[in-house]
Amino acid sequence: MFEGFDEVHVDVADGVTLRCRHHRGAGPAVLLLHGHPRTHTTWWQVAPRLADRGMSVVCPDLRGYGQSVGPPPDADHENYCDRAMAGDLVSLMRTLGHDTWAVVGHDRGQGVAFRMAMDAPAHVARLVILDGIPIVEALERADARFAELWWHWFFFSSPHAERVITDDPLAWYAPDPVAMGRENHADLVRAIQDPTTVRAMLEDYRAGLHVDRRHAEEDRDTGRRVDCRTLVAWSIHDDMELLYGDPAAIWRDWCRLPVVSARIDSGHHMAEENPAQLAEVLTSFLLAD
């Protein structure tokens, strides 16, 4: 995996060290953010394609995920909110020598990407959202169908989740080595067998229901919007269209510029299931004038 990429561990904040792979190209920089419960290796078939087009590509493990180290969880869940994670990544990119970049976020990573675009607009040149809408929009639309399909959001936020998941993480997450790729699968398996990592990943969800929602409500109340060009893409064999119809239509209220959209012919883990189409969609958007 990641031939031509360097692997580094970077101290970005007090008690926070991020593992990442990065490739320096002559073109614009792009930061790729994974979702739950993946690590940065989920991009193993996408990142090299972007690098081949000349881009500088950075793929980190989010705070507490994979082999990245995060702080102990706190009672208010601030330590694993999107704002804290976005701050980590701004520090990471600056340390790697990038002043501006595009950020691509999938699943939980899209919340971090959105928060970065809102909080650090001087650094974020373009935003790509994959399989997600703003947390406050999802929660305000939550109905019986949402509860049936996305029950895990609320289970992960309960005090019982650690005990259930850490009892048999392989059974819980059931990763498929054939679908994921051998090395990507092995990286995930290492991560989910660490109870500290599982706790951090669950804290991400707890922060989502409270801290991240509050931050988004504050943005909306004060009229803050994403200022950069934005692409919203989703998996057509997942449940985004079932729940939201056109997810890009929801994002248009959060962005000052027109929102580009794309439909990816895959299930939820699009970087693993259809990396060729995803890489082409990203390349077209990220390199467009």
C-alpha positions as CSV (number, residue, x, y, z in Angstrom):
1,M,0.0,0.0,0.0
2,F,0.9,3.6,-0.5
3,E,4.0,3.1,-2.6
4,G,5.9,6.4,-2.8
5,F,4.2,7.8,0.3
6,D,6.1,8.6,3.6
7,E,4.7,7.5,6.9
8,V,5.1,9.9,9.8
9,H,3.9,10.4,13.4
10,V,3.4,14.1,14.1
11,D,2.7,15.8,17.4
12,V,-0.1,18.3,16.7
13,A,-1.4,19.2,20.2
14,D,-0.9,18.4,23.8
15,G,-1.4,14.7,24.1
16,V,-2.2,14.3,20.4
17,T,0.0,12.5,17.9
18,L,-1.3,11.7,14.4
19,R,-0.1,9.0,12.2
20,C,-0.3,9.8,8.5
21,R,1.0,8.9,5.1
22,H,1.8,11.7,2.7
23,H,3.1,12.2,-0.8
24,R,4.5,15.5,-2.0
25,G,3.5,16.4,-5.6
26,A,3.8,19.5,-7.7
27,G,0.1,20.2,-7.7
28,P,-2.5,21.3,-5.0
29,A,-2.6,19.6,-1.6
30,V,-5.5,17.4,-0.6
31,L,-6.3,16.0,2.9
32,L,-8.3,12.7,2.9
33,L,-10.3,12.0,6.1
34,H,-11.6,8.5,6.8
35,G,-14.8,7.5,8.7
36,H,-15.8,5.1,11.5
37,P,-14.3,2.6,12.2
38,R,-11.7,2.9,9.4
39,T,-8.2,4.2,9.5
40,H,-6.3,6.2,6.8
41,T,-5.6,3.0,4.9
42,T,-9.2,3.0,3.6
43,W,-7.8,5.4,0.9
44,W,-5.2,2.9,-0.3
45,Q,-6.6,2.7,-3.8
46,V,-7.7,6.4,-4.1
47,A,-4.6,8.2,-2.7
48,P,-2.1,6.9,-5.2
49,R,-4.5,7.8,-8.1
50,L,-4.6,11.4,-6.9
51,A,-0.8,11.4,-6.4
52,D,-0.4,10.2,-10.0
53,R,-2.3,13.3,-11.1
54,G,0.4,15.4,-9.4
55,M,-1.4,16.3,-6.2
56,S,0.2,16.4,-2.7
57,V,-1.9,13.8,-0.8
58,V,-2.1,13.6,3.0
59,C,-4.0,10.7,4.7
60,P,-4.0,10.8,8.5
61,D,-5.7,8.6,11.2
62,L,-8.1,10.9,13.0
63,R,-7.4,11.7,16.7
64,G,-7.9,8.5,18.7
65,Y,-8.5,6.3,15.6
66,G,-6.0,3.8,14.1
67,Q,-2.6,4.4,15.4
68,S,-3.2,8.1,16.2
69,V,-3.0,9.0,19.9
70,G,-5.7,11.2,21.5
71,P,-6.3,12.6,25.0
72,P,-8.4,10.9,27.6
73,P,-12.1,11.3,27.1
74,D,-13.7,14.2,29.1
75,A,-17.2,14.4,30.6
76,D,-18.4,17.0,28.1
77,H,-17.0,15.1,25.1
78,E,-15.1,18.2,23.9
79,N,-11.9,16.2,23.4
80,Y,-13.3,14.2,20.5
81,C,-15.5,16.9,18.9
82,D,-15.1,17.9,15.2
83,R,-13.6,21.2,16.2
84,A,-10.8,19.6,18.2
85,M,-10.1,17.1,15.3
86,A,-10.1,19.9,12.7
87,G,-7.6,21.8,14.8
88,D,-5.3,18.8,14.9
89,L,-5.4,18.6,11.1
90,V,-4.7,22.2,10.5
91,S,-1.6,21.8,12.6
92,L,-0.7,18.7,10.7
93,M,-1.0,20.3,7.3
94,R,1.0,23.4,8.4
95,T,3.7,21.1,9.8
96,L,3.9,19.3,6.5
97,G,4.4,22.6,4.7
98,H,1.0,23.3,3.3
99,D,-0.7,26.7,3.7
100,T,-3.9,25.9,1.7
101,W,-5.5,22.6,0.8
102,A,-8.6,20.8,-0.3
103,V,-10.2,18.6,2.4
104,V,-12.2,15.4,1.6
105,G,-14.1,13.7,4.4
106,H,-16.1,10.5,4.4
107,D,-18.6,9.4,7.0
108,R,-17.4,10.8,10.4
109,G,-14.6,12.4,8.5
110,Q,-17.0,14.6,6.6
111,G,-18.0,16.3,9.9
112,V,-14.4,17.1,10.6
113,A,-13.9,18.4,7.0
114,F,-17.0,20.6,7.3
115,R,-15.8,22.0,10.7
116,M,-12.4,22.8,9.2
117,A,-13.9,24.7,6.3
118,M,-16.0,26.7,8.8
119,D,-13.3,27.4,11.3
120,A,-10.2,27.7,9.1
121,P,-11.5,29.2,5.8
122,A,-8.1,30.8,5.1
123,H,-6.6,27.3,4.7
124,V,-9.4,25.3,3.0
125,A,-9.5,25.9,-0.7
126,R,-12.1,23.3,-1.5
127,L,-14.4,21.0,0.5
128,V,-15.6,17.5,-0.5
129,I,-18.4,15.8,1.6
130,L,-18.8,12.1,1.1
131,D,-21.9,10.3,2.6
132,G,-23.1,12.9,5.0
133,I,-25.1,16.0,5.9
134,P,-24.6,18.5,8.7
135,I,-25.2,16.8,12.1
136,V,-27.9,19.2,13.1
137,E,-29.8,18.5,9.8
138,A,-29.6,14.8,10.4
139,L,-30.8,15.0,14.0
140,E,-33.6,17.4,13.1
141,R,-34.8,15.0,10.4
142,A,-34.5,11.9,12.7
143,D,-37.8,9.9,12.6
144,A,-38.7,6.2,13.0
145,R,-37.0,5.3,9.7
146,F,-33.8,7.1,10.7
147,A,-33.8,5.4,14.1
148,E,-34.2,2.0,12.4
149,L,-31.4,2.5,9.9
150,W,-29.0,4.6,12.0
151,W,-29.7,3.2,15.4
152,H,-25.9,2.7,15.9
153,W,-25.5,6.5,16.4
154,F,-27.5,6.3,19.6
155,F,-26.1,3.0,20.7
156,F,-22.5,4.2,20.3
157,S,-23.4,7.2,22.5
158,S,-24.7,5.0,25.3
159,P,-22.6,4.0,28.3
160,H,-22.9,0.3,27.3
161,A,-21.2,0.4,23.9
162,E,-17.6,-0.1,25.0
163,R,-18.4,-3.3,26.9
164,V,-20.4,-4.8,24.0
165,I,-17.9,-3.9,21.3
166,T,-14.7,-4.7,23.1
167,D,-16.0,-8.1,24.1
168,D,-15.7,-9.2,20.5
169,P,-14.7,-6.4,18.1
170,L,-14.1,-8.6,15.1
171,A,-17.7,-10.0,15.4
172,W,-19.1,-6.5,15.9
173,Y,-17.4,-4.8,13.0
174,A,-17.1,-8.0,10.8
175,P,-14.4,-6.6,8.4
176,D,-14.1,-8.4,5.1
177,P,-10.5,-8.8,4.1
178,V,-11.4,-9.5,0.4
179,A,-13.5,-6.4,0.1
180,M,-11.1,-4.2,2.0
181,G,-7.8,-5.5,0.8
182,R,-5.4,-7.5,3.0
183,E,-3.3,-4.7,4.4
184,N,-6.2,-2.3,4.9
185,H,-8.1,-5.0,6.7
186,A,-5.1,-5.8,8.9
187,D,-4.7,-2.2,9.9
188,L,-8.3,-2.0,10.9
189,V,-8.2,-5.2,12.9
190,R,-5.2,-3.9,14.9
191,A,-7.1,-0.7,15.7
192,I,-10.4,-2.2,16.8
193,Q,-8.8,-4.7,19.1
194,D,-7.4,-1.8,21.3
195,P,-10.0,-0.8,23.9
196,T,-8.6,2.7,24.0
197,T,-9.1,3.2,20.3
198,V,-12.7,1.9,20.6
199,R,-13.4,4.3,23.4
200,A,-12.1,7.2,21.3
201,M,-14.2,6.2,18.3
202,L,-17.3,6.1,20.5
203,E,-16.4,9.5,22.0
204,D,-16.6,10.9,18.4
205,Y,-20.3,9.9,18.3
206,R,-21.0,11.3,21.8
207,A,-19.5,14.6,20.8
208,G,-21.6,14.5,17.6
209,L,-24.9,14.4,19.4
210,H,-24.0,17.2,21.7
211,V,-20.9,19.4,21.0
212,D,-20.9,19.1,17.2
213,R,-24.6,19.8,17.1
214,R,-24.3,22.9,19.2
215,H,-21.5,24.2,17.1
216,A,-23.6,23.7,13.9
217,E,-26.6,25.4,15.6
218,E,-24.3,28.4,16.5
219,D,-23.2,28.6,12.8
220,R,-26.7,28.6,11.5
221,D,-27.9,31.1,14.1
222,T,-25.1,33.6,13.2
223,G,-25.3,33.0,9.4
224,R,-21.9,31.5,9.0
225,R,-21.5,29.5,5.8
226,V,-18.8,27.5,3.9
227,D,-17.0,30.0,1.7
228,C,-15.1,27.6,-0.6
229,R,-16.1,25.6,-3.6
230,T,-17.9,22.4,-2.4
231,L,-18.6,18.9,-3.8
232,V,-21.2,16.6,-2.2
233,A,-21.1,13.0,-3.3
234,W,-22.8,9.9,-1.9
235,S,-23.1,6.1,-2.4
236,I,-26.2,5.1,-4.4
237,H,-26.3,1.7,-2.7
238,D,-26.3,3.1,0.8
239,D,-29.3,4.9,2.4
240,M,-28.5,8.6,1.8
241,E,-31.0,9.0,-1.0
242,L,-33.6,7.0,0.9
243,L,-33.3,9.3,3.9
244,Y,-32.6,12.7,2.2
245,G,-33.5,12.5,-1.5
246,D,-30.8,14.9,-2.8
247,P,-28.2,15.4,0.0
248,A,-26.6,18.2,-2.0
249,A,-29.8,20.2,-1.7
250,I,-29.4,20.3,2.1
251,W,-25.8,21.5,1.8
252,R,-26.8,24.4,-0.4
253,D,-28.1,26.2,2.6
254,W,-24.7,25.9,4.3
255,C,-22.6,27.0,1.4
256,R,-22.2,30.5,-0.2
257,L,-21.1,29.1,-3.6
258,P,-23.0,26.7,-5.8
259,V,-22.6,23.1,-4.7
260,V,-21.5,20.4,-7.2
261,S,-22.9,16.9,-6.7
262,A,-22.0,13.3,-7.7
263,R,-23.5,9.8,-7.2
264,I,-21.0,7.0,-6.6
265,D,-21.9,3.5,-7.7
266,S,-21.0,1.7,-4.5
267,G,-22.1,0.9,-1.0
268,H,-21.1,3.0,2.0
269,H,-17.3,2.4,1.9
270,M,-16.9,4.0,-1.5
271,A,-13.1,4.3,-1.4
272,E,-12.8,0.5,-1.1
273,E,-15.8,-0.5,-3.3
274,N,-15.4,1.9,-6.3
275,P,-12.0,3.7,-5.9
276,A,-11.7,4.3,-9.7
277,Q,-15.0,6.3,-9.9
278,L,-14.3,8.1,-6.7
279,A,-10.8,9.1,-7.7
280,E,-12.1,10.4,-11.0
281,V,-14.8,12.4,-9.4
282,L,-12.4,13.9,-6.9
283,T,-9.8,14.6,-9.6
284,S,-12.3,16.4,-11.8
285,F,-13.4,18.6,-8.9
286,L,-10.1,19.3,-7.3
287,L,-8.2,20.1,-10.5
288,A,-11.0,22.1,-12.2
289,D,-10.3,25.8,-12.8
